[in-house]
Amino acid sequence: MFYYYFPICSVKVKFHLFTQEQGGRENGIKNNYRPDHALSDDGVLTIGTMWFLDSEQLSMNTGETANMYVDFLVSNNSKSKVLKLKKGDKWKVFEGKRCVGECEMIERVTTDEELKNL
């Protein structure tokens, strides 16, 4: 059996989940939500698991906005994009070809020292 290790880069974001009328999901999301993130316009998507910053919050409905953590899996294809993220940057969130929301970066959680080891 083979195991693969992908380093993780964590950031805090403000996440808005689109309504179905906006082309988004029919239902809300829960912790451990794992969509794809379009950090650039090149068509390459990056996996990022999402968690609510408020430990009391377990879910959110479409049309709502919440502060969340995103744990990006950093691969060779995504490393440069993840490392360039800065406060205020925005990107779209996808499930397959459907754009379901938008993130705005609040701050990076992963330290500069940890980034050097990615």
Biopython code that builds the backbone (N, CA, C, O; Angstrom):
import numpy as np
from Bio.PDB.StructureBuilder import StructureBuilder

atoms = [
    (1, "MET", "N", (0.841, -1.167, 0.000)),
    (1, "MET", "CA", (0.000, 0.000, 0.000)),
    (1, "MET", "C", (0.895, 1.242, 0.000)),
    (1, "MET", "O", (1.900, 1.296, 0.709)),
    (2, "PHE", "N", (0.513, 2.239, -0.807)),
    (2, "PHE", "CA", (1.276, 3.476, -0.907)),
    (2, "PHE", "C", (0.542, 4.598, -0.199)),
    (2, "PHE", "O", (-0.684, 4.696, -0.267)),
    (3, "TYR", "N", (1.291, 5.431, 0.470)),
    (3, "TYR", "CA", (0.735, 6.614, 1.106)),
    (3, "TYR", "C", (1.411, 7.834, 0.512)),
    (3, "TYR", "O", (2.628, 7.851, 0.323)),
    (4, "TYR", "N", (0.629, 8.842, 0.222)),
    (4, "TYR", "CA", (1.172, 10.068, -0.325)),
    (4, "TYR", "C", (0.999, 11.177, 0.698)),
    (4, "TYR", "O", (-0.033, 11.267, 1.363)),
    (5, "TYR", "N", (1.995, 12.000, 0.816)),
    (5, "TYR", "CA", (1.952, 13.113, 1.738)),
    (5, "TYR", "C", (1.907, 14.406, 0.944)),
    (5, "TYR", "O", (2.778, 14.672, 0.116)),
    (6, "PHE", "N", (0.891, 15.201, 1.201)),
    (6, "PHE", "CA", (0.809, 16.533, 0.615)),
    (6, "PHE", "C", (0.867, 17.534, 1.757)),
    (6, "PHE", "O", (0.071, 17.444, 2.692)),
    (7, "PRO", "N", (1.788, 18.480, 1.704)),
    (7, "PRO", "CA", (1.819, 19.502, 2.746)),
    (7, "PRO", "C", (0.563, 20.368, 2.678)),
    (7, "PRO", "O", (-0.094, 20.461, 1.641)),
    (8, "ILE", "N", (0.250, 20.991, 3.798)),
    (8, "ILE", "CA", (-0.959, 21.804, 3.909)),
    (8, "ILE", "C", (-0.577, 23.243, 4.239)),
    (8, "ILE", "O", (0.313, 23.493, 5.052)),
    (9, "CYS", "N", (-1.256, 24.173, 3.605)),
    (9, "CYS", "CA", (-1.127, 25.598, 3.920)),
    (9, "CYS", "C", (-2.508, 26.079, 4.372)),
    (9, "CYS", "O", (-3.479, 25.990, 3.621)),
    (10, "SER", "N", (-2.586, 26.586, 5.600)),
    (10, "SER", "CA", (-3.870, 27.014, 6.163)),
    (10, "SER", "C", (-4.027, 28.525, 6.084)),
    (10, "SER", "O", (-3.093, 29.279, 6.358)),
    (11, "VAL", "N", (-5.234, 28.951, 5.701)),
    (11, "VAL", "CA", (-5.563, 30.378, 5.652)),
    (11, "VAL", "C", (-6.948, 30.581, 6.276)),
    (11, "VAL", "O", (-7.760, 29.658, 6.343)),
    (12, "LYS", "N", (-7.194, 31.813, 6.729)),
    (12, "LYS", "CA", (-8.528, 32.201, 7.183)),
    (12, "LYS", "C", (-9.181, 32.989, 6.061)),
    (12, "LYS", "O", (-8.547, 33.834, 5.427)),
    (13, "VAL", "N", (-10.459, 32.702, 5.822)),
    (13, "VAL", "CA", (-11.179, 33.370, 4.738)),
    (13, "VAL", "C", (-12.580, 33.776, 5.183)),
    (13, "VAL", "O", (-13.125, 33.260, 6.159)),
    (14, "LYS", "N", (-13.138, 34.722, 4.429)),
    (14, "LYS", "CA", (-14.567, 35.024, 4.507)),
    (14, "LYS", "C", (-15.172, 34.312, 3.308)),
    (14, "LYS", "O", (-14.813, 34.608, 2.168)),
    (15, "PHE", "N", (-16.083, 33.379, 3.547)),
    (15, "PHE", "CA", (-16.657, 32.556, 2.488)),
    (15, "PHE", "C", (-18.133, 32.872, 2.323)),
    (15, "PHE", "O", (-18.900, 32.849, 3.286)),
    (16, "HIS", "N", (-18.522, 33.169, 1.076)),
    (16, "HIS", "CA", (-19.931, 33.382, 0.747)),
    (16, "HIS", "C", (-20.397, 32.212, -0.111)),
    (16, "HIS", "O", (-19.822, 31.933, -1.163)),
    (17, "LEU", "N", (-21.446, 31.531, 0.351)),
    (17, "LEU", "CA", (-22.008, 30.386, -0.361)),
    (17, "LEU", "C", (-23.173, 30.861, -1.210)),
    (17, "LEU", "O", (-24.177, 31.337, -0.680)),
    (18, "PHE", "N", (-23.047, 30.734, -2.524)),
    (18, "PHE", "CA", (-24.074, 31.215, -3.452)),
    (18, "PHE", "C", (-25.389, 30.459, -3.277)),
    (18, "PHE", "O", (-25.412, 29.291, -2.890)),
    (19, "THR", "N", (-26.482, 31.162, -3.574)),
    (19, "THR", "CA", (-27.799, 30.526, -3.592)),
    (19, "THR", "C", (-27.959, 29.746, -4.894)),
    (19, "THR", "O", (-27.154, 29.884, -5.815)),
    (20, "GLN", "N", (-28.983, 28.943, -4.956)),
    (20, "GLN", "CA", (-29.259, 28.193, -6.176)),
    (20, "GLN", "C", (-29.582, 29.155, -7.326)),
    (20, "GLN", "O", (-29.240, 28.883, -8.476)),
    (21, "GLU", "N", (-30.232, 30.263, -7.018)),
    (21, "GLU", "CA", (-30.556, 31.263, -8.045)),
    (21, "GLU", "C", (-29.290, 31.916, -8.611)),
    (21, "GLU", "O", (-29.285, 32.377, -9.753)),
    (22, "GLN", "N", (-28.223, 31.953, -7.818)),
    (22, "GLN", "CA", (-26.940, 32.504, -8.260)),
    (22, "GLN", "C", (-26.088, 31.436, -8.950)),
    (22, "GLN", "O", (-24.947, 31.697, -9.333)),
    (23, "GLY", "N", (-26.644, 30.242, -9.105)),
    (23, "GLY", "CA", (-25.919, 29.140, -9.743)),
    (23, "GLY", "C", (-25.233, 28.212, -8.766)),
    (23, "GLY", "O", (-24.498, 27.311, -9.169)),
    (24, "GLY", "N", (-25.471, 28.427, -7.476)),
    (24, "GLY", "CA", (-24.805, 27.634, -6.441)),
    (24, "GLY", "C", (-25.543, 26.356, -6.073)),
    (24, "GLY", "O", (-26.335, 25.810, -6.842)),
    (25, "ARG", "N", (-25.250, 25.915, -4.880)),
    (25, "ARG", "CA", (-25.818, 24.662, -4.360)),
    (25, "ARG", "C", (-27.301, 24.793, -4.028)),
    (25, "ARG", "O", (-27.830, 25.890, -3.852)),
    (26, "GLU", "N", (-27.949, 23.633, -3.948)),
    (26, "GLU", "CA", (-29.336, 23.588, -3.504)),
    (26, "GLU", "C", (-29.399, 23.623, -1.980)),
    (26, "GLU", "O", (-30.310, 24.217, -1.404)),
    (27, "ASN", "N", (-28.420, 22.980, -1.327)),
    (27, "ASN", "CA", (-28.389, 22.881, 0.132)),
    (27, "ASN", "C", (-27.144, 23.545, 0.684)),
    (27, "ASN", "O", (-26.221, 23.880, -0.059)),
    (28, "GLY", "N", (-27.127, 23.735, 2.006)),
    (28, "GLY", "CA", (-25.985, 24.331, 2.675)),
    (28, "GLY", "C", (-24.818, 23.367, 2.804)),
    (28, "GLY", "O", (-24.807, 22.295, 2.198)),
    (29, "ILE", "N", (-23.825, 23.770, 3.612)),
    (29, "ILE", "CA", (-22.629, 22.951, 3.820)),
    (29, "ILE", "C", (-22.399, 22.734, 5.309)),
    (29, "ILE", "O", (-23.007, 23.395, 6.152)),
    (30, "LYS", "N", (-21.507, 21.793, 5.615)),
    (30, "LYS", "CA", (-21.108, 21.496, 6.993)),
    (30, "LYS", "C", (-19.592, 21.561, 7.086)),
    (30, "LYS", "O", (-18.900, 21.692, 6.077)),
    (31, "ASN", "N", (-19.086, 21.466, 8.313)),
    (31, "ASN", "CA", (-17.643, 21.384, 8.513)),
    (31, "ASN", "C", (-17.050, 20.261, 7.681)),
    (31, "ASN", "O", (-17.736, 19.295, 7.349)),
    (32, "ASN", "N", (-15.787, 20.391, 7.349)),
    (32, "ASN", "CA", (-15.066, 19.398, 6.551)),
    (32, "ASN", "C", (-15.559, 19.399, 5.101)),
    (32, "ASN", "O", (-15.512, 18.373, 4.423)),
    (33, "TYR", "N", (-16.024, 20.543, 4.639)),
    (33, "TYR", "CA", (-16.460, 20.735, 3.257)),
    (33, "TYR", "C", (-15.203, 20.792, 2.386)),
    (33, "TYR", "O", (-14.260, 21.514, 2.710)),
    (34, "ARG", "N", (-15.182, 20.039, 1.289)),
    (34, "ARG", "CA", (-13.956, 19.909, 0.502)),
    (34, "ARG", "C", (-14.175, 20.236, -0.979)),
    (34, "ARG", "O", (-14.175, 19.336, -1.819)),
    (35, "PRO", "N", (-14.358, 21.502, -1.294)),
    (35, "PRO", "CA", (-14.526, 21.898, -2.700)),
    (35, "PRO", "C", (-13.179, 22.157, -3.369)),
    (35, "PRO", "O", (-12.120, 21.996, -2.763)),
    (36, "ASP", "N", (-13.249, 22.557, -4.616)),
    (36, "ASP", "CA", (-12.061, 22.984, -5.366)),
    (36, "ASP", "C", (-12.017, 24.506, -5.378)),
    (36, "ASP", "O", (-13.054, 25.169, -5.385)),
    (37, "HIS", "N", (-10.803, 25.051, -5.379)),
    (37, "HIS", "CA", (-10.600, 26.499, -5.345)),
    (37, "HIS", "C", (-9.858, 26.935, -6.596)),
    (37, "HIS", "O", (-8.812, 26.377, -6.930)),
    (38, "ALA", "N", (-10.399, 27.936, -7.292)),
    (38, "ALA", "CA", (-9.756, 28.483, -8.494)),
    (38, "ALA", "C", (-8.932, 29.696, -8.076)),
    (38, "ALA", "O", (-9.447, 30.812, -8.017)),
    (39, "LEU", "N", (-7.641, 29.473, -7.785)),
    (39, "LEU", "CA", (-6.777, 30.549, -7.302)),
    (39, "LEU", "C", (-6.234, 31.406, -8.432)),
    (39, "LEU", "O", (-5.618, 32.443, -8.184)),
    (40, "SER", "N", (-6.458, 30.982, -9.676)),
    (40, "SER", "CA", (-6.037, 31.757, -10.840)),
    (40, "SER", "C", (-6.986, 31.447, -11.990)),
    (40, "SER", "O", (-7.909, 30.645, -11.847)),
    (41, "ASP", "N", (-6.754, 32.084, -13.119)),
    (41, "ASP", "CA", (-7.633, 31.895, -14.280)),
    (41, "ASP", "C", (-7.122, 30.839, -15.246)),
    (41, "ASP", "O", (-7.610, 30.761, -16.373)),
    (42, "ASP", "N", (-6.152, 30.023, -14.840)),
    (42, "ASP", "CA", (-5.562, 29.052, -15.764)),
    (42, "ASP", "C", (-6.331, 27.730, -15.849)),
    (42, "ASP", "O", (-5.931, 26.827, -16.584)),
    (43, "GLY", "N", (-7.425, 27.614, -15.107)),
    (43, "GLY", "CA", (-8.238, 26.402, -15.153)),
    (43, "GLY", "C", (-7.797, 25.313, -14.202)),
    (43, "GLY", "O", (-8.475, 24.292, -14.088)),
    (44, "VAL", "N", (-6.675, 25.497, -13.508)),
    (44, "VAL", "CA", (-6.188, 24.510, -12.542)),
    (44, "VAL", "C", (-6.845, 24.797, -11.195)),
    (44, "VAL", "O", (-6.766, 25.912, -10.679)),
    (45, "LEU", "N", (-7.493, 23.782, -10.635)),
    (45, "LEU", "CA", (-8.174, 23.926, -9.358)),
    (45, "LEU", "C", (-7.344, 23.306, -8.243)),
    (45, "LEU", "O", (-6.614, 22.340, -8.467)),
    (46, "THR", "N", (-7.457, 23.865, -7.040)),
    (46, "THR", "CA", (-6.709, 23.413, -5.877)),
    (46, "THR", "C", (-7.688, 22.923, -4.822)),
    (46, "THR", "O", (-8.668, 23.604, -4.523)),
    (47, "ILE", "N", (-7.431, 21.744, -4.252)),
    (47, "ILE", "CA", (-8.299, 21.197, -3.210)),
    (47, "ILE", "C", (-8.032, 21.932, -1.911)),
    (47, "ILE", "O", (-6.879, 22.159, -1.543)),
    (48, "GLY", "N", (-9.096, 22.301, -1.219)),
    (48, "GLY", "CA", (-8.965, 22.959, 0.074)),
    (48, "GLY", "C", (-10.129, 22.615, 0.979)),
    (48, "GLY", "O", (-11.261, 23.016, 0.712)),
    (49, "THR", "N", (-9.867, 21.879, 2.041)),
    (49, "THR", "CA", (-10.907, 21.528, 3.010)),
    (49, "THR", "C", (-11.238, 22.749, 3.847)),
    (49, "THR", "O", (-10.345, 23.495, 4.247)),
    (50, "MET", "N", (-12.526, 22.954, 4.112)),
    (50, "MET", "CA", (-12.981, 24.163, 4.811)),
    (50, "MET", "C", (-13.616, 23.821, 6.150)),
    (50, "MET", "O", (-14.376, 22.861, 6.277)),
    (51, "TRP", "N", (-13.275, 24.652, 7.163)),
    (51, "TRP", "CA", (-13.757, 24.487, 8.537)),
    (51, "TRP", "C", (-14.239, 25.846, 9.049)),
    (51, "TRP", "O", (-13.654, 26.873, 8.704)),
    (52, "PHE", "N", (-15.274, 25.866, 9.848)),
    (52, "PHE", "CA", (-15.762, 27.116, 10.427)),
    (52, "PHE", "C", (-14.803, 27.606, 11.510)),
    (52, "PHE", "O", (-14.331, 26.819, 12.331)),
    (53, "LEU", "N", (-14.516, 28.914, 11.508)),
    (53, "LEU", "CA", (-13.671, 29.500, 12.556)),
    (53, "LEU", "C", (-14.369, 29.425, 13.914)),
    (53, "LEU", "O", (-13.729, 29.169, 14.933)),
    (54, "ASP", "N", (-15.669, 29.647, 13.922)),
    (54, "ASP", "CA", (-16.461, 29.555, 15.145)),
    (54, "ASP", "C", (-16.751, 28.082, 15.419)),
    (54, "ASP", "O", (-17.512, 27.448, 14.688)),
    (55, "SER", "N", (-16.142, 27.540, 16.472)),
    (55, "SER", "CA", (-16.281, 26.108, 16.759)),
    (55, "SER", "C", (-17.721, 25.717, 17.094)),
    (55, "SER", "O", (-18.069, 24.536, 17.060)),
    (56, "GLU", "N", (-18.553, 26.700, 17.416)),
    (56, "GLU", "CA", (-19.963, 26.429, 17.700)),
    (56, "GLU", "C", (-20.779, 26.256, 16.418)),
    (56, "GLU", "O", (-21.843, 25.637, 16.432)),
    (57, "GLN", "N", (-20.277, 26.801, 15.318)),
    (57, "GLN", "CA", (-21.007, 26.739, 14.051)),
    (57, "GLN", "C", (-20.720, 25.405, 13.372)),
    (57, "GLN", "O", (-19.562, 25.037, 13.173)),
    (58, "LEU", "N", (-21.764, 24.698, 13.026)),
    (58, "LEU", "CA", (-21.614, 23.380, 12.406)),
    (58, "LEU", "C", (-22.030, 23.356, 10.942)),
    (58, "LEU", "O", (-21.662, 22.444, 10.203)),
    (59, "SER", "N", (-22.807, 24.376, 10.518)),
    (59, "SER", "CA", (-23.279, 24.395, 9.133)),
    (59, "SER", "C", (-23.627, 25.825, 8.733)),
    (59, "SER", "O", (-23.707, 26.722, 9.572)),
    (60, "MET", "N", (-23.832, 26.015, 7.431)),
    (60, "MET", "CA", (-24.331, 27.296, 6.915)),
    (60, "MET", "C", (-25.226, 27.022, 5.715)),
    (60, "MET", "O", (-25.045, 26.033, 5.005)),
    (61, "ASN", "N", (-26.183, 27.899, 5.499)),
    (61, "ASN", "CA", (-27.122, 27.765, 4.395)),
    (61, "ASN", "C", (-26.642, 28.557, 3.189)),
    (61, "ASN", "O", (-25.777, 29.424, 3.309)),
    (62, "THR", "N", (-27.203, 28.256, 2.038)),
    (62, "THR", "CA", (-26.875, 29.029, 0.844)),
    (62, "THR", "C", (-27.296, 30.476, 1.073)),
    (62, "THR", "O", (-28.272, 30.750, 1.771)),
    (63, "GLY", "N", (-26.546, 31.393, 0.476)),
    (63, "GLY", "CA", (-26.813, 32.814, 0.640)),
    (63, "GLY", "C", (-26.149, 33.419, 1.863)),
    (63, "GLY", "O", (-26.193, 34.635, 2.050)),
    (64, "GLU", "N", (-25.535, 32.595, 2.700)),
    (64, "GLU", "CA", (-24.895, 33.089, 3.916)),
    (64, "GLU", "C", (-23.390, 33.252, 3.723)),
    (64, "GLU", "O", (-22.799, 32.714, 2.787)),
    (65, "THR", "N", (-22.790, 34.013, 4.638)),
    (65, "THR", "CA", (-21.351, 34.238, 4.652)),
    (65, "THR", "C", (-20.814, 33.857, 6.024)),
    (65, "THR", "O", (-21.441, 34.152, 7.042)),
    (66, "ALA", "N", (-19.655, 33.203, 6.057)),
    (66, "ALA", "CA", (-19.050, 32.798, 7.330)),
    (66, "ALA", "C", (-17.535, 32.880, 7.224)),
    (66, "ALA", "O", (-16.965, 32.737, 6.143)),
    (67, "ASN", "N", (-16.898, 33.111, 8.354)),
    (67, "ASN", "CA", (-15.442, 33.052, 8.418)),
    (67, "ASN", "C", (-15.027, 31.599, 8.606)),
    (67, "ASN", "O", (-15.569, 30.888, 9.452)),
    (68, "MET", "N", (-14.054, 31.170, 7.801)),
    (68, "MET", "CA", (-13.653, 29.764, 7.795)),
    (68, "MET", "C", (-12.144, 29.636, 7.643)),
    (68, "MET", "O", (-11.464, 30.566, 7.207)),
    (69, "TYR", "N", (-11.635, 28.464, 8.011)),
    (69, "TYR", "CA", (-10.279, 28.062, 7.673)),
    (69, "TYR", "C", (-10.338, 27.307, 6.354)),
    (69, "TYR", "O", (-11.311, 26.604, 6.082)),
    (70, "VAL", "N", (-9.306, 27.448, 5.538)),
    (70, "VAL", "CA", (-9.132, 26.588, 4.363)),
    (70, "VAL", "C", (-7.764, 25.939, 4.506)),
    (70, "VAL", "O", (-6.752, 26.626, 4.648)),
    (71, "ASP", "N", (-7.740, 24.609, 4.468)),
    (71, "ASP", "CA", (-6.489, 23.851, 4.472)),
    (71, "ASP", "C", (-6.223, 23.393, 3.049)),
    (71, "ASP", "O", (-6.795, 22.406, 2.586)),
    (72, "PHE", "N", (-5.336, 24.128, 2.350)),
    (72, "PHE", "CA", (-5.004, 23.775, 0.972)),
    (72, "PHE", "C", (-4.030, 22.609, 0.942)),
    (72, "PHE", "O", (-3.042, 22.605, 1.677)),
    (73, "LEU", "N", (-4.301, 21.617, 0.096)),
    (73, "LEU", "CA", (-3.318, 20.574, -0.189)),
    (73, "LEU", "C", (-2.355, 21.162, -1.203)),
    (73, "LEU", "O", (-2.753, 21.508, -2.315)),
    (74, "VAL", "N", (-1.096, 21.276, -0.825)),
    (74, "VAL", "CA", (-0.116, 21.951, -1.668)),
    (74, "VAL", "C", (0.615, 20.920, -2.530)),
    (74, "VAL", "O", (1.380, 20.095, -2.028)),
    (75, "SER", "N", (0.364, 20.987, -3.824)),
    (75, "SER", "CA", (1.018, 20.101, -4.791)),
    (75, "SER", "C", (1.973, 20.936, -5.642)),
    (75, "SER", "O", (2.045, 22.155, -5.487)),
    (76, "ASN", "N", (2.696, 20.285, -6.532)),
    (76, "ASN", "CA", (3.584, 21.018, -7.444)),
    (76, "ASN", "C", (2.806, 22.022, -8.292)),
    (76, "ASN", "O", (3.315, 23.099, -8.602)),
    (77, "ASN", "N", (1.568, 21.671, -8.669)),
    (77, "ASN", "CA", (0.755, 22.553, -9.508)),
    (77, "ASN", "C", (0.205, 23.758, -8.759)),
    (77, "ASN", "O", (-0.042, 24.802, -9.361)),
    (78, "SER", "N", (0.013, 23.620, -7.450)),
    (78, "SER", "CA", (-0.647, 24.693, -6.703)),
    (78, "SER", "C", (0.286, 25.501, -5.799)),
    (78, "SER", "O", (-0.103, 26.562, -5.311)),
    (79, "LYS", "N", (1.481, 25.029, -5.574)),
    (79, "LYS", "CA", (2.370, 25.653, -4.586)),
    (79, "LYS", "C", (2.567, 27.145, -4.819)),
    (79, "LYS", "O", (2.396, 27.935, -3.891)),
    (80, "SER", "N", (2.921, 27.549, -6.029)),
    (80, "SER", "CA", (3.198, 28.963, -6.282)),
    (80, "SER", "C", (1.947, 29.819, -6.074)),
    (80, "SER", "O", (2.048, 30.948, -5.595)),
    (81, "LYS", "N", (0.770, 29.298, -6.428)),
    (81, "LYS", "CA", (-0.474, 30.053, -6.275)),
    (81, "LYS", "C", (-0.844, 30.223, -4.805)),
    (81, "LYS", "O", (-1.257, 31.303, -4.380)),
    (82, "VAL", "N", (-0.692, 29.153, -4.038)),
    (82, "VAL", "CA", (-1.022, 29.207, -2.614)),
    (82, "VAL", "C", (-0.076, 30.159, -1.882)),
    (82, "VAL", "O", (-0.508, 30.931, -1.026)),
    (83, "LEU", "N", (1.205, 30.103, -2.219)),
    (83, "LEU", "CA", (2.187, 30.940, -1.539)),
    (83, "LEU", "C", (2.011, 32.428, -1.854)),
    (83, "LEU", "O", (2.425, 33.275, -1.063)),
    (84, "LYS", "N", (1.401, 32.757, -2.999)),
    (84, "LYS", "CA", (1.198, 34.162, -3.392)),
    (84, "LYS", "C", (-0.028, 34.793, -2.738)),
    (84, "LYS", "O", (-0.194, 36.011, -2.803)),
    (85, "LEU", "N", (-0.887, 33.997, -2.111)),
    (85, "LEU", "CA", (-2.113, 34.540, -1.532)),
    (85, "LEU", "C", (-1.795, 35.579, -0.460)),
    (85, "LEU", "O", (-0.892, 35.403, 0.357)),
    (86, "LYS", "N", (-2.570, 36.674, -0.489)),
    (86, "LYS", "CA", (-2.399, 37.730, 0.511)),
    (86, "LYS", "C", (-3.772, 38.257, 0.922)),
    (86, "LYS", "O", (-4.778, 37.999, 0.262)),
    (87, "LYS", "N", (-3.786, 38.995, 2.021)),
    (87, "LYS", "CA", (-5.033, 39.548, 2.549)),
    (87, "LYS", "C", (-5.775, 40.319, 1.462)),
    (87, "LYS", "O", (-5.194, 41.131, 0.743)),
    (88, "GLY", "N", (-7.080, 40.040, 1.361)),
    (88, "GLY", "CA", (-7.922, 40.729, 0.389)),
    (88, "GLY", "C", (-8.080, 40.001, -0.934)),
    (88, "GLY", "O", (-8.985, 40.323, -1.705)),
    (89, "ASP", "N", (-7.216, 39.019, -1.219)),
    (89, "ASP", "CA", (-7.353, 38.249, -2.466)),
    (89, "ASP", "C", (-8.680, 37.494, -2.462)),
    (89, "ASP", "O", (-9.123, 36.996, -1.427)),
    (90, "LYS", "N", (-9.305, 37.417, -3.640)),
    (90, "LYS", "CA", (-10.581, 36.705, -3.793)),
    (90, "LYS", "C", (-10.437, 35.629, -4.851)),
    (90, "LYS", "O", (-9.672, 35.774, -5.805)),
    (91, "TRP", "N", (-11.186, 34.540, -4.670)),
    (91, "TRP", "CA", (-11.201, 33.460, -5.656)),
    (91, "TRP", "C", (-12.535, 32.726, -5.579)),
    (91, "TRP", "O", (-13.243, 32.791, -4.574)),
    (92, "LYS", "N", (-12.855, 32.034, -6.651)),
    (92, "LYS", "CA", (-14.106, 31.278, -6.754)),
    (92, "LYS", "C", (-13.908, 29.855, -6.227)),
    (92, "LYS", "O", (-12.811, 29.297, -6.266)),
    (93, "VAL", "N", (-15.015, 29.292, -5.732)),
    (93, "VAL", "CA", (-15.036, 27.941, -5.175)),
    (93, "VAL", "C", (-15.973, 27.099, -6.041)),
    (93, "VAL", "O", (-17.076, 27.528, -6.380)),
    (94, "PHE", "N", (-15.520, 25.897, -6.394)),
    (94, "PHE", "CA", (-16.254, 25.043, -7.329)),
    (94, "PHE", "C", (-16.554, 23.664, -6.758)),
    (94, "PHE", "O", (-15.825, 23.136, -5.919)),
    (95, "GLU", "N", (-17.658, 23.100, -7.247)),
    (95, "GLU", "CA", (-17.971, 21.680, -7.131)),
    (95, "GLU", "C", (-18.116, 21.201, -8.564)),
    (95, "GLU", "O", (-19.123, 21.477, -9.217)),
    (96, "GLY", "N", (-17.133, 20.497, -9.045)),
    (96, "GLY", "CA", (-17.130, 20.144, -10.460)),
    (96, "GLY", "C", (-17.049, 21.415, -11.286)),
    (96, "GLY", "O", (-16.171, 22.247, -11.057)),
    (97, "LYS", "N", (-17.960, 21.578, -12.250)),
    (97, "LYS", "CA", (-17.962, 22.782, -13.088)),
    (97, "LYS", "C", (-18.823, 23.901, -12.518)),
    (97, "LYS", "O", (-18.863, 25.001, -13.070)),
    (98, "ARG", "N", (-19.508, 23.625, -11.420)),
    (98, "ARG", "CA", (-20.428, 24.609, -10.843)),
    (98, "ARG", "C", (-19.707, 25.504, -9.831)),
    (98, "ARG", "O", (-19.091, 25.019, -8.882)),
    (99, "CYS", "N", (-19.798, 26.816, -10.052)),
    (99, "CYS", "CA", (-19.244, 27.782, -9.109)),
    (99, "CYS", "C", (-20.255, 27.935, -7.972)),
    (99, "CYS", "O", (-21.378, 28.384, -8.201)),
    (100, "VAL", "N", (-19.866, 27.567, -6.748)),
    (100, "VAL", "CA", (-20.799, 27.544, -5.624)),
    (100, "VAL", "C", (-20.550, 28.649, -4.604)),
    (100, "VAL", "O", (-21.350, 28.835, -3.687)),
    (101, "GLY", "N", (-19.444, 29.389, -4.755)),
    (101, "GLY", "CA", (-19.185, 30.437, -3.780)),
    (101, "GLY", "C", (-17.916, 31.204, -4.074)),
    (101, "GLY", "O", (-17.254, 31.000, -5.092)),
    (102, "GLU", "N", (-17.593, 32.107, -3.133)),
    (102, "GLU", "CA", (-16.403, 32.939, -3.281)),
    (102, "GLU", "C", (-15.730, 33.112, -1.926)),
    (102, "GLU", "O", (-16.397, 33.299, -0.909)),
    (103, "CYS", "N", (-14.399, 33.047, -1.924)),
    (103, "CYS", "CA", (-13.597, 33.273, -0.719)),
    (103, "CYS", "C", (-12.852, 34.590, -0.832)),
    (103, "CYS", "O", (-12.456, 35.006, -1.921)),
    (104, "GLU", "N", (-12.667, 35.237, 0.307)),
    (104, "GLU", "CA", (-11.790, 36.398, 0.412)),
    (104, "GLU", "C", (-10.820, 36.126, 1.557)),
    (104, "GLU", "O", (-11.239, 35.846, 2.681)),
    (105, "MET", "N", (-9.529, 36.210, 1.269)),
    (105, "MET", "CA", (-8.508, 35.901, 2.268)),
    (105, "MET", "C", (-8.491, 36.948, 3.383)),
    (105, "MET", "O", (-8.469, 38.151, 3.123)),
    (106, "ILE", "N", (-8.503, 36.473, 4.614)),
    (106, "ILE", "CA", (-8.385, 37.324, 5.793)),
    (106, "ILE", "C", (-6.921, 37.347, 6.249)),
    (106, "ILE", "O", (-6.329, 38.412, 6.425)),
    (107, "GLU", "N", (-6.352, 36.154, 6.435)),
    (107, "GLU", "CA", (-4.947, 36.054, 6.821)),
    (107, "GLU", "C", (-4.457, 34.620, 6.638)),
    (107, "GLU", "O", (-5.242, 33.673, 6.588)),
    (108, "ARG", "N", (-3.133, 34.490, 6.540)),
    (108, "ARG", "CA", (-2.528, 33.158, 6.449)),
    (108, "ARG", "C", (-2.272, 32.663, 7.862)),
    (108, "ARG", "O", (-1.791, 33.418, 8.706)),
    (109, "VAL", "N", (-2.585, 31.411, 8.125)),
    (109, "VAL", "CA", (-2.357, 30.786, 9.427)),
    (109, "VAL", "C", (-0.993, 30.107, 9.443)),
    (109, "VAL", "O", (-0.274, 30.169, 10.440)),
    (110, "THR", "N", (-0.641, 29.461, 8.340)),
    (110, "THR", "CA", (0.662, 28.809, 8.222)),
    (110, "THR", "C", (1.759, 29.870, 8.320)),
    (110, "THR", "O", (1.698, 30.893, 7.638)),
    (111, "THR", "N", (2.749, 29.628, 9.159)),
    (111, "THR", "CA", (3.814, 30.614, 9.375)),
    (111, "THR", "C", (4.806, 30.627, 8.214)),
    (111, "THR", "O", (4.851, 29.696, 7.410)),
    (112, "ASP", "N", (5.605, 31.706, 8.139)),
    (112, "ASP", "CA", (6.629, 31.809, 7.105)),
    (112, "ASP", "C", (7.621, 30.661, 7.229)),
    (112, "ASP", "O", (8.083, 30.127, 6.220)),
    (113, "GLU", "N", (7.949, 30.283, 8.446)),
    (113, "GLU", "CA", (8.896, 29.174, 8.669)),
    (113, "GLU", "C", (8.324, 27.857, 8.123)),
    (113, "GLU", "O", (9.036, 27.070, 7.499)),
    (114, "GLU", "N", (7.044, 27.637, 8.367)),
    (114, "GLU", "CA", (6.378, 26.428, 7.860)),
    (114, "GLU", "C", (6.314, 26.448, 6.330)),
    (114, "GLU", "O", (6.437, 25.405, 5.688)),
    (115, "LEU", "N", (6.121, 27.640, 5.745)),
    (115, "LEU", "CA", (6.055, 27.758, 4.298)),
    (115, "LEU", "C", (7.392, 27.375, 3.647)),
    (115, "LEU", "O", (7.407, 26.809, 2.554)),
    (116, "LYS", "N", (8.489, 27.676, 4.300)),
    (116, "LYS", "CA", (9.799, 27.335, 3.761)),
    (116, "LYS", "C", (9.974, 25.834, 3.609)),
    (116, "LYS", "O", (10.746, 25.374, 2.768)),
    (117, "ASN", "N", (9.253, 25.069, 4.427)),
    (117, "ASN", "CA", (9.370, 23.612, 4.390)),
    (117, "ASN", "C", (8.398, 22.946, 3.437)),
    (117, "ASN", "O", (8.391, 21.720, 3.324)),
    (118, "LEU", "N", (7.579, 23.723, 2.750)),
    (118, "LEU", "CA", (6.621, 23.117, 1.804)),
    (118, "LEU", "C", (7.317, 22.607, 0.559)),
    (118, "LEU", "O", (6.665, 22.071, -0.337)),
]
sb = StructureBuilder()
sb.init_structure("model")
sb.init_model(0)
sb.init_chain("A")
sb.init_seg("    ")
for serial, (resi, resn, name, xyz) in enumerate(atoms, 1):
    if name == "N":
        sb.init_residue(resn, " ", resi, " ")
    sb.init_atom(name, np.array(xyz, "f"), 0.0, 1.0, " ", f" {name:<3s}", serial, name[0])
structure = sb.get_structure()
